[in-house]
Amino acid sequence: MMWRFIYYGACTLVLAAITHIAIILLIPVYGTQDAFAILSKNTEPFQFKAMTAVNGRLPLSDFDPFFSYGVCRFDLSEQGLAINGPKIDTFWSATIVNEAGTVVYSLNSRTAIDQKLDMIVLNSTQILRIRELQPPEVESSIIVETEINGGFVLLRVLSPDESWDSSARRFLDAISCEPYLPVAGQRPPNEVQPGS
Amino acid sequence: MRTIIFYIFLATCGIALGGVSAWYSIRHVHGFAAIDIGVWTAYPFAAADEIDPYTVARSVAEGTVPLGVSEGLAFETQTDDNGNVLSTDCDYDLEGTTPPSRLWTLVAYDEQGYPLKAAPGGSSSKYSGSVIRYPDGSFLISISARPKPGNWLSLVSGQTFRLVLRLYDTSITSNTDLLVPEMPAIRRLECRS
């Protein structure tokens, strides 16, 4: 009788463990309240959008009130993403987030080249095209290779009080977030095909 | 018939136990990758490839976007140094220094993850650029529903809250153990019931 109860208890615990693991692993797959789901509802792919507070609240929870935010959603299945912004002295940072809400890549104004936002996001196939074509952008942009197809870039700009808002706003207004297709750069003359 | 009902009962217990423990671990237990400095907890690897499934589930369930490694690191706490839950009915002193960073912000959030309402004339968040410091670089921030001299983090009484200190562009994630990072202490002063 005693062993029987231990057996039933063990079965219950195993079932509990399976349920526990299944729930933890399935939340990212079926979750509907995650950042990507919230942002997808409000944004179009390859269109940069400054996030504006509704009733003093941004759509994302846990946002930092000293920063202004902008978001650019992308879909790499057909083309890459080129995101560019002007140079400003204010601190800014950018994060590439995948559909599960995990950060894939991040940089800030100090780690960026010349403090400018100039980034090209590509999947592994598009990277091969880049290697082959050697477009001029590879020399000036940060090239990010990802294994994801869908995701978004979240841009944060410091704006600690109202007097900074206009410069943060100007920066966010000047961001371009566009599909990127590599165009071949100038090759050395000896590689030019004869007859062309 | 009785055995079938018994098995169904066991299965229900098992599933319920699994569900409750999953919910609890997302809400209350911190992931394997968390680091603790005093009462402050951060998830430096919430933004890396080796992210653990609990941290993923947590950020999905809460709808947050964690700071990337090169953006910064967010430390949060729900309790003061003695382990009491932070409540806007009490006054607190937050004193000390932060690990090196280009700038930091301190924000009080409610349970839904939105910044707390501030009392008139105050703000429920602080930015490192506007904090008054002692000559040695340390600072004291008074957290209270009533006006305080110096650095005042203003709250409206009647709820519990959570403090998040975000270090932007910090070297703490790439440091070796030679430098033990220090976080400010949170001391509870008087409470009003």
Interface residues (C-beta under 8 A of the other chain):
Chain A: Y8 C11 T12 L13 V14 L15 A16 A17 I18 T19 H20 A22 I23 I24 L25 I27 P28 G31 Q33 D34 A35 A37 I38 R57 L60 S61 D62 D64 P65 F66 F67 F91 S93 T95 V97 A100 G101 T102 V103 Y105 S106 L107 N108 R110 T111 L154 R156 L158 P160 D161
Chain B: L10 A11 C13 G14 I15 L17 G18 G19 S21 A22 W23 S25 I26 A46 A47 A48 I51 P53 Y54 V56 A57 S59 V60 A61 E62 G63 T64 V65 P66 L67 G68 V69 S70 E71 G72 R102 L103 T105 V107 Y109 Q112 G113 Y114 P115 S125 Y127 G129 S130 V164 R166 Y168 D169
